[in-house]
Amino acid sequence: MSNTQSAPIAPAGAPAVPLPKSGMAIASLVLGIVAAVTSFLPIINNLSFILAVLAVIFGIVGVVAASRGKRAGRGLAIAGIVVAVVAGAVVLGTQALYSAAIDKVQAETDAAFDQAKAEADANLDRMTGDATDQVLAEEVDVQIGAFAATEDKYGLADTGLPVTLTNKSDQTATFNIHIEAVGSDGGRIDDGYAMANDLRPGQSQDFELFTFVPSDKLEAMKGATFEIVEASAY
């Protein structure tokens, strides 16, 4: 006599046992929603894109399981896929927008830096005398008079070269002018400096250079020419 028992058979007309919900479908929808909510946030949306990709993968697995009749939740899986795809598109769009904005800011910053550097270099050149031609052309007028040398009854020489500086710019500035006395042979005899502090626009200041000339240079100075070597402004 056999002890085998047959499995119980559901009575005819009894309701079918519902299939369990697909965990993959549920996970797909949850991840898709999280990805969508955070998709527009800078930096964080890098993670949002990963969540969207996972949501699509889980959703596809959920759809396949539902199609084979092993799990319920096909609608959830499809919804998860749709939400994830939208979230991924938002991530790509916002990142492109943020990237363009960052590139614009970077370009503006670089341009401002280059301009500031150029202005700083120009000001440094003005201060060091490396922009002498520009300073003379745009900022200061230098008038050099005739060198005079007279001797008193004791044989002492009274010398001087009149120089006038005029600020022809529209800003108050300090000017330092280096003038060189050059002999007929092209050699340098002596140097003189005229410095006008805080000269206002249109204002002039007179100077007397080469007032102390050694006796051994006096004759050479009488026939010298006077040249501007450097002009600085600050």
Buried (B, 14 or more C-beta within 10 A) or exposed (E): EEEEEEEEEEEEEEEEEEEEBBBBBBBBBBBBBBBBEBBBEEEEBEBBBBBBBBBBBBBBBBBBBBEEEEBBBBEBBBBBBBBBBBBBEBBBEBBEEBEEEEEEEEEEEEEEEEEEEEEEEEEEBBBEBBBBEBBBEEBBEBEBBEBEBEEEEEEEBEBBBBBBBBBBBEEEBBBBBBBBBBBEEEEEBBEBEBBBEEBEEEEBBEBBBBEEBEEEBBEBBEEBEBEBBBBBBE
